[in-house]
Amino acid sequence: MRLGIMGGTFDPIHIGHLILGEQAWEALELDKVIFITAGQPPHKPEAVEAEAVHRYNMVRLSVQDNEHFECSRIELDRSGPSYTIDTLRQILGFYGEGTRVYLLVGADEARDFMTWRDPYGIKELSTIVVANRPGYPLSDVLNALPSDFASAVKPLEMPGVDISSTDIRARVKLGCSIKYLVPSVVESYIIDNGLYRGLK
């Protein structure tokens, strides 16, 4: 089993996340990609706006029509901060030690990888795949990491989609359109539940 793991706050999930998942599935010949919604993200606990149930529901709706995508509540159902090292141990415990796990990370997140809990443990349990993002050249990201760590990172080239959850939330607050930035089911969910505008 070759698993891609993509974790995040997904506040909200957008097409950039889904494109990365699809590109990784194809380029790395993965059996499936699992999207894992963070319950308590340790790096930005105050920045999360939507409740965990809403963030998870938006992920679930986004991946339901892709047969090689799945979503998981593993971090939502675990108490305490959502540390990647703990998630990887749980995933490997469930699927078995023979499973190859590919941790999918955007270049913007990878810059701070050494501040994550047990980064070398993460490297031992998974292949770290870093995808380019506009404004974050892969070469700069890799140069910012220790050489023994960077040498194990697998770069992934993907279309330059300059979309962020922060910008989407800002557009919703301003009453601007988010059509085509998120899946249509997510756009409808945000409107129906009054997310990011303090309506509910």
Secondary structure, DSSP 8 states (H G I E B T S, - for coil): -EEEEEEE--TT--HHHHHHHHHHHHHTT-SEEEEEE-SS-TT-TTT--S-HHHHHHHHHHHHTT-TTEEEE-TTTSS-S---HHHHHHHHHHHH-TT-EEEEEEEHHHHTTGGGSSSHHHHHHHSEEEEE-BTTB-HHHHHHHS-HHHHTT-EEE--------HHHHHHHHHHT---BTTB-HHHHHHHHHHTTTTT--
